[in-house]
Amino acid sequence: MNNYPLSMSAAVNLIALQDRIRRIERPGALRHGVLPFRVEAIDRTLPGGGLALGALHEILGHGADEEDAAAAAGFAAGIAGRLGAGIVLWCLKRGDLYGPGLAGHGLDPARIALVRAKRDADILWALEEGLRTQGVAAIVGEIGRLPMVAGRRLQLAAERSGVTALLLRRWHTGDEAAGERERPSAAVTRWRVAALPSLPAPELDYEPGIGETRWRVQLLRCRGGEPVQWNLEVADASGLVRLSAGLADRPAAPQRLAAEPQVWRAAG
Amino acid sequence: MIAIGGRQLIAAVNPAAAAKGIAAGMPLADALSFLPGLATRPAELAEDAAALRRLAEWCSRYSPWTAPDGQDGIKIEITGSAHLWGGEAELAADLSQRLARQGIAHRLAIADTLGAAWAVARFATAGAMANPCRFAAEAGNIVAPGEAQAALAPLPVAALRLDPALVEGLHRVGLRRIGEIVAMPRAALARRFGPDGLNNTVARRLDQALGELPEPLSPLGETPSRRVRLSLPEPISDPADLARAAERLTADLVTRLAREGMGARRLDLGFHRVDGRVEHISIGTARPSRDPAHLAKLLTGKLDTVDPGLGIEDVILAAFAAEKLAAEQIESPLPRTGALPPSLTGEDWGEGLGPLFDRLGAKLGLDTLVRLEPRASHIPERASVASPVSDSPHPNPLPLAGEGAAPQKPSRPVRLFQPPEPVEAFWVLPDDPPFRFTWRRRIHRVAQADGPERITEEWWRPDGELIDGAGSPDAIRDYYRVEDASGRRFWLFRAGLPGNPPPRWFVHGVFA
């Protein structure tokens, strides 16, 4: 650059152009604020210091749980339960959502209005209607196929109203999963939540049986951030997660995903 | 023609055939011997009945109480609606003219009672059968109030809606006209025909025709609570015109509902086409409503399902299931003060939620819209009940276990399968969780488990049923939280006690 100094006006133009590109790339992101996870490692990774409100977020299951999206539902409940005043419109195809279980992840079932529909198209329509309504704190949609255009519509509607949209991706066949898993979408972030084996309780405080719920949460895609993963545990029914204090073979430090370049973030 | 018991009978005739002496009920062979050139078609009774029903529905433009009557009649209760047409004669003239335009031969009569109208329509001035259309608007077919007996007296006894066998019985004793029966003392009738049967039927039919016995008309569908109608001078078919008609009627209806302090839960918008068909749009709202803009939007959103055909001449908007709706709920749509989050169990849904539920319900069906209602039950399926959002909140929602107490570990799954999914499991000791199980064709090795938590049927509920019904040993379930080697967690239960037959295992849910 020093060899080819720009004129003043050209420099101004360049900055204006960069701003414009940024706006196009990230329309309205963060306009409605963020919801911090209160886990420093995560919040530091996310632009603005938390999950963008008034935006579309995708949450994927892992392995066989891609069919039930149970871990994803728990993770989503933890987020929706902490989102402001209003109901949570939860749209799904299989009516297998269980209120008492969601309560254990911080979402009061009395706040949920369930919409059951047979087709993805109807769910997308219902979600969009919900995104335009006052009194809705969050929408959660369980969806198989998400066409690019539909995702963009949801993202725009969320941006306009400030309602946060969480999409749980559920695939009932291997073919469906293979076709959708890698498909780009208009969502601001894409997460994958996988169950992790629980840790034995510390010797002093020995309780037999299953320990606390643990997840490996991967942030696969994030505008303005890089793919990264953490091991988290669900401590109680408040909906908050915390870094899992690990054994030697399961470090609590966030781990860079294999295929992603040059990013390493320190433990919180 | 119609085939009965191997014989082919004439079911109906046109005026030309009737003029040649062919009558309904005649064997086809006889008819052909009279008139070798007779053209016949198989009778389509089901089609005829459907057409009659459609016509009865079309007649609802005159009154909501309409119903098909027998195979060839339609009854309409016009009490209280004739004045809308300028009087009974005008109503009859309008009806007759419209029927004639549809090419429907008809005879109509108006009288104090259903029985009298039935008799007059079918039997008065029977000589002019050949061209029934001519009768229609004749003043003679409108029996003035109190004139029923005089109008019926000259008619044959068959006009009393009697069985042919009864008619024959009356003929045998020389009673041919209704006037002769009316004149007879009832006791004499009873002596002649016995205490029940014939006499009772005849007397009852007579009393009905004379208005001494009430005979309510059961209408074709559900009777609406409120109803508004828009008659169009020119048939319309443009979607924009239909939308305007819907909006105007909604405004009219809302005015009426507001005056009465009511709100509608269900609306039906009927478009009466010039060809006699009726196209319907039905909408339901999650709560009683009388917001004109909102209701009109729900209705016009479904206008694309309406086929206007050659044009629509009448639009009728009917409100069903009207309920009391306090005025302030509509006139101050702003949310009440205070920043309490609207909860589904509370009365206050906030500004936008009611209309949202209505839009969702109108498209997907109100029954697809539910909330998860906690109940005090330890049976997992009953602890959370999906109840329609449109229902009023549960009178006494029981708090969730642990609510208000310190937050607990998630001990219930986020997904519950109904019915539970059977698995193939292997276990060692009777009270042990399985060490391995196969679910959805995948083998899971159990790494850790919690349990058992025994859940049996609620002994105070006689109708309690779990998987195999009350009282069976399977009604005892032992639940285990089980974690497999990959860390996924399942809610498994063993149904039944150890022994013979061996207990069975199910996955009831998965944890997050």
Interface residues (C-beta under 8 A of the other chain):
Chain A: G63 A64 D65 E67 D68 A70 A71 A72 A73 G74 F75 A77 G84 A85 G86 I87 L89 G95 D96 L97 Y98 G99 P100 G101 L102 A103 G104 H105 G106 D108 P109 A110 R111 I112 A113 L114 V115 R116 A117 D122 W125 A126 E129 G130 T133 Q134 G135 V136 A137 A194 A195 L196 P197 S198 P208 G209 I210 G211 E212 T213 R214 V234 D236 A237 S238
Chain B: P335 A339 L340 P341 P342 S343 L344 T345 W349 G350 E351 G352 L353 P355 L356 F357 R359 L360 K363 L364 T368 L369 V370 R371 L372 E373 P374 P380 A383 S384 A386 V389 P397 L400 A401 G402 E403 A406 P407 Q408 K409 P410 S411 R412 P413 V414 R415 L416 F417 Q418 R440 R442 A447 Q448 A449 D450 G451 R481 E483 A485 S486 G487 R488 R489 G509 V510 F511 A512
